[in-house]
Amino acid sequence: MDRPKNSPTVSCHVMAVPFPGRGHINPMMCLCEFLALRRQDLLVTFVVTEEWFGFIGSDPKPDNIRFAKIPNVIPSESGRGADQPAFYEAVLRNMRAPLEDLLDRLDTPANAIVADTYLVWSADVGTWRNIPVASLWTSSATVYSVFRHFDLLVRNRHFPVDLKGWY
């Protein structure tokens, strides 16, 4: 299941775990393709829900990128905008167990995990299994800077914003 066809022996197996949203899956896939094209001995297992696999599974990928599906344990992509906080809560509560089950079933054990920063539980998964975890921030550097320095916005009274008179 894991070994890429027509490639050298796998020297490193990376499991890529994006947050289940287009603005997260696309950047993670770009990173994986970049890595896979430069190292033919690298195997990438890209983990998505069954629903997301239906959206992206037919796109051509390098031979050393494999898709792995976990069950649809979160609300459908088509309705997630109706209750974004509940969707995020479902991701935090329900995706970890199927991912750990998948890690147990791999023919070639994962040497590293690259997970979306929003999947805060991924660091615990790696720690418990002694697998290094890298966090991929998929938003712009500007958004990161706002989050990183949010305390300054509050301290300097730039947040909350008073929009009276602006509209």
Order of alpha helices (4+ residues) and beta strands (2+ residues): beta-alpha-beta-alpha-beta-alpha-alpha-beta-alpha-beta-alpha-alpha
